[in-house]
Amino acid sequence: MNNTKKVPVAKILDAQDKELMAIRKLERDGNALVIRGKIFGAMPMVAKLTPAEARAALKLIDFKTFLFLLTILFRKA
């Protein structure tokens, strides 16, 4: 019997539903969010989101998109 745990993966897709990135892990590093995964299924990548960049990203969101983000976890795929 195989006891290996399957690691959950979140995928970021392009407009044609092709995988751009597979996110394997989100973790905290001080005040930054570290995103670990693979780009295009092959190249390992580590990205950091700092508080300043998170605030800059929030400025890109209008009210309608903000409401969508609040409800996205409860929507069907």
C-alpha positions in Angstrom: 0.0 0.0 0.0 1.3 3.4 -0.9 1.3 5.9 2.0 2.7 9.0 0.1 0.7 12.1 0.7 -0.2 14.2 -2.3 0.9 17.8 -2.0 -1.9 20.2 -2.8 -1.2 22.4 -5.8 -2.9 25.7 -6.8 -2.5 26.5 -10.5 -2.4 29.9 -12.2 -3.8 29.6 -15.7 -3.5 31.8 -18.8 -6.4 32.9 -21.0 -6.4 29.6 -22.8 -6.5 27.6 -19.6 -2.9 26.5 -20.0 -0.9 26.2 -16.8 1.5 29.1 -16.2 2.4 28.3 -12.6 1.9 25.5 -10.1 2.0 26.9 -6.6 3.3 24.3 -4.1 3.8 26.3 -1.0 2.9 29.7 0.6 4.8 30.7 3.7 5.8 33.7 5.7 9.3 35.1 5.7 9.3 38.0 8.1 6.8 40.5 6.7 6.8 39.0 3.2 4.7 36.2 1.7 6.9 33.6 -0.1 5.4 31.7 -3.0 7.2 28.5 -4.1 6.3 26.6 -7.2 7.1 25.8 -10.8 6.6 28.0 -13.9 5.5 26.2 -17.0 5.7 22.9 -15.2 9.5 22.9 -15.2 11.4 25.9 -13.8 11.4 26.1 -10.0 10.5 29.6 -8.7 10.5 31.5 -5.4 8.7 34.8 -5.4 8.2 37.3 -2.5 5.2 39.6 -2.0 6.2 42.5 0.4 3.6 44.6 2.2 4.4 47.6 -0.1 3.7 45.5 -3.2 0.5 44.0 -1.6 -0.7 47.6 -1.0 0.2 48.5 -4.6 -1.8 45.5 -5.9 -4.8 46.5 -3.8 -4.8 49.9 -5.6 -5.4 48.0 -8.9 -8.7 46.5 -7.6 -12.0 48.3 -8.1 -15.0 47.8 -5.8 -16.7 45.2 -8.0 -13.5 43.1 -8.2 -13.1 43.4 -4.4 -16.6 42.0 -3.9 -15.7 39.1 -6.3 -12.6 38.3 -4.3 -14.6 38.1 -1.1 -16.9 35.5 -2.7 -14.4 33.5 -4.9 -13.8 30.8 -2.3 -17.5 29.9 -2.2 -18.0 29.7 -6.0 -18.1 26.5 -8.0 -15.1 25.9 -10.4 
